[in-house]
Amino acid sequence: RIKKIEEEDIQRDKKMGEMDTRLTEVERDKSGLGWEVDKSEFYLRFQNVEEENGEDLAEVMANILAEALEITIEKMKDGMDETFRVYTRYAMRNKLPREVHIRFT
């Protein structure tokens, strides 16, 4: 009878270990998902910014934003991590310039 109780105890411990592992994996997945959401929150999107051949997109956007925010262009450039253009269905359908996405630090 004592052996049976000990075996049940061992099986219970195994199940608890498995459930703890699963819970840890779920928490890790949730935290990773939250990081993706946080990462995307720091992008600004601009539409209808005309494209020019050989343009320095970071310079153009820094000028526009610095003027709007009334700060220096250098300070604006320091805060900008990435600047790139993205095709969207809306822009293609309506024959508009590509959207500009800016990621800030």
PyMOL commands that set and color helices and strands:
alter all, ss='L'
color gray80, all
select helices_A, chain A and resi 2-40+57-69+73-79+89-93
alter helices_A, ss='H'
color red, helices_A
select strands_A, chain A and resi 43-46+80-86+99-104
alter strands_A, ss='S'
color yellow, strands_A
deselect
rebuild
show_as cartoon
